[in-house]
Amino acid sequence: MPGKKQEKVRLLDNRKAVKDNTFISNSQDLEHHKHPPLVSALKASADQNVANFQFPGHNRGRAAASSLTSLIGVQPFLHDLLALPELGNLFAPQGPILDAQKQAAKLFGATETWFLVGGTTCGIQASIMATCSPGDTLILPRNAHISAFSSMVLSGSIPKYIYPEYDFDWDIACSITSSQASELLFFWCLCLLCLRSILFLKILTTTKTVEKAIRELDSESKKASAVLVTCPTYHGICSNLEKISQLCHSHNIPLIVDEAHGAHLGFHEDFPLSALHQGPMFPYSRPTSTSPSHLLLASLDAARAQISQHPETIFNNAIEIALEAKALIEKIPGIMVLSSGTFSDVLGIDPLRITVGVWKLGISGFEADDILYRDYQVVSELIGTRSITCAINLGTSRDDVLRLVSGLNHLSQTHKSIGLKGEKPFINTIGGMRLSPRDAFFASKKKVSFEESIGRICGELICPYPPGIPLLLPGEVITEEAARYLVEVKKKGGVLSGASDSSLLSMVVCT
């Protein structure tokens, strides 16, 4: 819509105009872009001729495994350094690390930025543990990352799940309508009476869902200690965080945003607004490091510098390619492309995420992905029961898109448009919560046969991949529908992450 686009342009213009928040404000910034502080310090340290008695044990590549050096060379090992005085300390930032973090904060428009060790996971865990004490309530979507559930075990907080409108064609949850809010409120009252809760996944969080949860807690004389929102979702769907932020702050409730899939938002007028441009909150975005290795920490500094050189135009080519890809794919018979029109209340969809529906061809997303990979060497980002999602990035070429389009044309031509047989969706398989995540984690457990587990309290976290969202969490009831869904996912080639018995002959239950 013109209004939204004008707002994005205004924000970009403001960032240029405000001297303290500009991306490229003077020659000193330009110098930083050419020589990122942490990258420069790492190079200087690696060039030193030292007698090294530090870990890692490959000793700057001298003892690196030949099988790996023959693949990637010795250079990565030369720069795989840990804590050195000239590099700074990640846990007490100073020197190059502190400088790199300040420049990252400036780029993203944040008051302060921390480089994370362990990806977004530790950021989510830290924020939940900072806001929630044992017994406190955390409002969160059922599609939250696994780190949110581990955070509830660590903090002892109690989940209050929020609920979506569901699109059965795509097998994707979206926003909630006011009529559904009233209906779900009635269901929730029944749930409280029988100590059960209705849980859904892949939620697009709206103001109504958050407001409803806050109101229900208030009726029980309770208050949420924090609200966690996933935005954008894995499919690139963005909630209206500005309204949610205003609602949370009107109730003095901290808002935490898992923005792991949206670190690029805010760097082009065609992107939905980033979390930081929609209100005060705690956003956690990629890129993040998965190790304290300064080589990986330097990659964060390098990525920041790469964007800083041309922040308003760096994604131009990627967006052009994405728009061309969508236009070509939409012309293919039997193939659908996910759009914001599918949902009733969204801020937008990341244009670099292309979700392709294949159910009208009579095949599943699993089958489509297998054919595309086997016959066209096309690797998709996410596979669903009725769709696949492709992520366009700075390295995507038009040749890549043509290969994808060619593969989808092949699917269209070789499969009749008979429609995929309807199956019970993921959201109808999840049972109620009988124990809190923490209580279930520390409860006594035992293994029982798969058939015997139905109706028992689950003692393990089982996450079918795809889609990568926990189907069963410790403390929830194992339903017959959930068991059937697990069997179906395994039959179609999905992976059951976290299952103690991947063959599904047995399950771990709480006793």
N, C-alpha and C positions, 0 to 999 in steps of 0.2 A: 504494500500500500504506500502511496506517496508520503503520507505522514510519517510512517516508520522510517522510510528511506531518508527523508529530510532530517529526522532526528539523528540517524546514524551519521550523516554528513556533518551535522552540527557538532556532534561529539568529536569527530575526527578533526574538524576545524578548530574546536576548542583546545584539543590536545596540541595542535600546532601553535596556537596563540599564547597559551599559558607557558611562560618561560621555564618554570620549574618542572613542568611535565612534558616538555617537548621530547620527541624521539631523537632529533638531530638538531641541537640548539646552537652549537658552536664548533670551532675547529678541534677543541679538546675532545668533544664527543666523537667526532669523525676519527680522531686518532685512536680512541678506544675501540671503535668499530673495526679498525684495521688490526689492532693488536689487543684482543680481549685480555684483561688482566690475569685471569687464572691460566689461560692458554699460554701467555707469554712467560709466566712464572714457571709453569711446568716444563716448557722448552729449555729455559735457563738451567733448571735443576737437572734435567736429563743430560745436558751437555757437560756437566761437571765430571771430572775424573776422580771418583771417590772410592775408598775401600768400604764397600757396603755390607753392613751387618744387620740389615733390616729385612722384614718381610715385605712383599711376598717372596717365597722361596726360589722363584726363578731367577732372582738376583739380577734385575734389569736385563733379562733375556739371556744371560750367560748359561742358565740351566733350563731354559725353556724347552718343552718337548718338541722334537724335530717334526713330529707329525703335524703339529699346529703351526710352527714357524714356516714350514713348507707351504702352508695354506695362506697365512696372513703376513708372513715376514716377521722380522724381529722388532720393527719399529714400535708396535703397540706395547711390547714388553719393556722397552727402554723408558717409556713414559708411564708405566704402571707403577706409580709411586704412592706411598701412604703419607703419614704425617711428617713433614719437614718444616723447620722454622720459616723458611722463605715461602712456603706454600700456604701457611696458615692452618688453623684448626677449625674443622667444620662445626664442632660443638662449642667453641668459643671464638666465633668468627673475627678475624682481623686480617690485615694485609690484603692479598689478592682475593681471597674468598669473600671478605666483607665488601671489597670494592665491586666484585662481580655481582653480589646479591643486591647492592644498592642500585647498580645499573639495571638489573632485572626489574626491581621495584619501579624504577622510573619508566621503563618501557611499558610495563603492564598498568601503570597508573595506580600502584598500590602504596600504602604507607610504608610497608616493610615486606620483604620477601625472604623466605628461607629455602635453601636448597635441601631437598629431602633425600634421605638415605632409605632405600627400600620402596621407592616409588610413592604413589599417592597413598598407599596403604597406611604408612606410619603417620601421615598427615591427618587422615580420617581418625585413626586411633587416638592420636594426641588431642584432637579437637573434642572428641566425644568424652574422653577421660578428663579433659579440662572443664567440661560443662556439666557432666553427669556423675553423681555419686551413687553408691549402691542404693537401689530402690527408687531412684529418680526415673521419670518417664522421658523417653526419647521418641519424638514423632518422626517417622521415616517411611519411605516407600518400600514395598516388598521386593522391589527390583534393585535395592541397594547392593553395592559391591560386598563381597564376602568380608572385607575388612570391617564393615559396619557391624556385622554379626560377631566377629571376634572382639570388637570394641565393647559390645554389650557384655560379653563374658568377662573381659578385663575390668570393666567399670562397675558391673553389677546393675546396670540400668535395665529398665523394662520397656520393651517396644510397644509403641502404639502405631499400628500400621494404617496407612491411608490408601484409598481405594480408587480405581480408575473406571472410566468408560472403556468398553472393550470392543475392538473391531475384529469380528470373527473371520472375515475374509483373509486378513493379513495375519491373524493370530498374534496381534500386537495390541497392548493396552494403550489407551490414550487419556483424554481428560474426562472429568466427571460432570454430569449435568445437575442442575438444581433438583430435578425430580428424582434422579438416582440418589442424590445426597439424602433426601427425605426417606427414601426406601431403605438405604443402607443404615440410616440412623435407627430405624425400626429393627433391622436385623441385628445391629450392634447391641441393642438392649436385650434381645433374646440371647445373644452370645454371652453377655455378662451373667445372665441367669444360669446358663448351663456351663459356664467357665470355658467357653469356646470362642474363637475369633475367626472371622472370614478373611483370608489373606489372598492377595492378588499379586501379580508380578508385572514387570516391565511398565511401571507406572510413569505417566507424565503427570507431574505434580502441579495442581492448580490452586489458586487462592481458596476456592470453595472447599477442596479436600483438606487443606491445612486448617481453615477456619472451623470446619466441622469437627476436626479432631480436638482443637483447642476448646471448643464449646462443650464437647462431651466430657472432657477432663474437668472442666469447670463445674459441670453438673455433679461430678463426684468429689468436688472440693479438692481437686488436684490441679497441678500446673506443670506443663512440660518444662524440662530444664534446657531443652534444645530442640531444634527442628533441622533435620538433615534432608537435603534435596539433591537428587541426581540430575544435573543439567549441563550439557545435553545428555540424552540417553544414548545408548550404543547406536541407535538408528539415527542420531543427530537431531532428535526432536527436543525443542527448547521450551521450557516453561516460562511464564511471565514472572520473573524473579523480582521485578520492581514491586509488584503488588504483594507478593508473598513477603518480601522484606519489610514493606510498610506494615503489614499485618503483624508480623513477628515482633517488630520493634514497638508497635502500639501496645503489645502485651509484655514488653520487656523480656522477650525470649530470644536468645542467640540463634542466628541462622547460619548453618554450615552448608556449603555447596560443594558437592563432588563434581568438579569440572574437568575430570581426567581426560575426557574426549573433546575438550573445548579450549585448549591452550591457544589456538589460533584465532578464536573469536575476538572481534574488536579490531582486527587489522585489515578489514575491507568493508566497504559500505553495504555489500550484499550479504555479509554474514549477520546472523542474529547478534544482538548485543551480548557482550561478555557479562559475567556475574558482577565484576567490579564496576561496570558502568550502569548497574541497575539498583545499587543501594549498598549500604554497609553490611558486610557479611564476611565469613571466613571461607574463601574459595581455595580449593586445592586442584591445581592444574598440572598436566604434563607440559613439557618434558620434565622428567624426574630421573634421578640416578638410582640404581639398584644396588650400589656398593659404595663404601667410603673411599674407594680408589679415586685418586685425584684425576686419573685419566677420564673416568666417567663424569666426575664433577666438572671437569673442563669442558665436556661435551655440552653441558647446560650453558656455560658461559659462551661457547661458540655458537650455539643455537640462538641465544639472545642477540649476539653480535650480528648474526646473519639476518635476522628480522629487522634489527635496528637500522641497517643500511638503507632499506627501502620499505618501511613499515606499511605505507598505504598502497603499495603496488606489488609487493612480493608475491601475493596470491592471485594476481590478475590472470596469469596464464592458466593456473590450475582451475580457476572458476570458469574460464572460457572453455576449457576441455570438458569440465563437468557438464556445462550447459549443452555442449555439442553432443556429449554421450547420451544425456537424457532425451534430447530431441530424436536421436537415432533409435534409441531403445523403445520409445513410445510408439514408433511406427511398426514395431514387430507384432504380428498377430498373436494373441494369447498371452502376451507379456504385459504386466502392469508396472508402473513406477510410483512409488510412494510419494505423496505430496502433502502439504500442510492442509489442503482441503479435506483430507481424511478425518481431521480432528476438529473439535468444536471450539477449543480455547487454547491456542498455542501462540507463542511469540514468533515461531518460525522453525524451519528445518535447515540444518547445516547444508548448504548447497554442495559441499564436497562429499556428502554421504549419499550414495545411490542405492536404494533398496528396491530390488526387482522381484515382483510377485510372479510365481510360476504355477499357481494352483489350477489355473484354467487349462493348462496343458495336461493335467492329469498326473503330474509328478510332484514330488516334494522338493523342498529346498535341498535336502540331503542328496537326492538323486541328481538334481540339476548341478550341484557343486561337484559331484563326482565326475560327471560327464565333461564339464567345463575344464576341470583340472586334468583329467586323463587325456582328452582329445585336443584341447586348445591351450594347455598349460596356463590357464587363468586361475589365479589364486584370489579368492574372496576373503573379506575380513570377518564376516559373520554369517552363519548358516542358521536358518529357521525352519520350522516345519513346512512353511508355505512360501518362503522367500530366501533370497541371499542379499547381503549388503556388501557393496564395494566402496572402499575409501579412496577418493582421489587425493593425491598429495603433490608436493612440489616436484617430485620425481616422475610423476605419471606422464606418459607420452601419448600422442595421438595414435601411434601404432598399438599401444596397449589397449586403448579404447576400441580400435577397429577389431582387435582380436576378441575382445569381450563381445562386441556386437555380432561378430561372425559366429561365435559360439551360441549366443542366444537365438540367432536366426536358425541355426542348426536344430536347436531344441524345438523351436516353433514348427519347423518343417517335418520333424520326425515324430512328433507326439500330437495326437489328435486332441482337439480342444473339447475334452469331455468333462473336465472339471475334476478336482481331487476329491475323493470321498471324504465327507466330513468326519472329523474325529473330535473326541472330547478335548477342548482346549486346556492348556496348562493351568489356567486360573481355577478350573473346576476340580482340580485334583488335590489341592492343598488342604490339609486338615487343620484342626484348631490347636492353639497353644495351651498345653497343660502345665508346663514348667517354664520358668524364665530361662533364657539362654545360659546364664551362669549356673543356675541350679541344675540344669540338665547336663552341663559340661562336667560338673563334679559329682553327679549322681552315680550310684553303682550301676553297672551295665553287664549285659551278657549277650551272647550270640544265640539267635533262634533261627529256625528255618524261614525262608522267605514267606511262605504261606502263613506261618504262625505269627509273623510280625504285624500283620494287618490288624488294626485296632489298638496296637501297643504304642507307647511313647518312644519316638525315635531317639536314638542315642548317638547318631552320627550325622554329619552334614553331607548331603548328597546333591551334587550339582551337575545335572546333565549338560554336556557341552556338545553341540550347541543346545540352548542359547547361552549357557554360562551363568544362569540365575539359579540359586539354590531351590530345589523342589522340596526337599525335606531338611528341616533344621532340628538340632537337638531340642527336645521339649515339645515338639509338635506330634500330633497323632498321625500315624501312617494309615492312609485311607486305601481302600481297594482301588480307587481311581488312580492314586499316585503310584501304586505298585504296577498297575497296568501300563501307565505312562512310561515308567522306567523300562519295562520290558520292550515297549514299542520303540523307544529311543535307541536302545541297544540293538534291536533288530535292524534298524535303519542305518546303523553305523555310527551312532553317536557315542561319546565317551562319558562314563559316569564318574566324574571327578569326586574324590573323597570317600567313595564307597569302600568299605573294608573288604568286601567280596565283590569284585567286578563281574563275577559270573552270575550274581544275584541268587545264589543258592542259599545265602543266609543274610541276616541283617543284625545290626547291633541295636538293642533296645534298652531303655532305662528300666531298672527293676524297683 
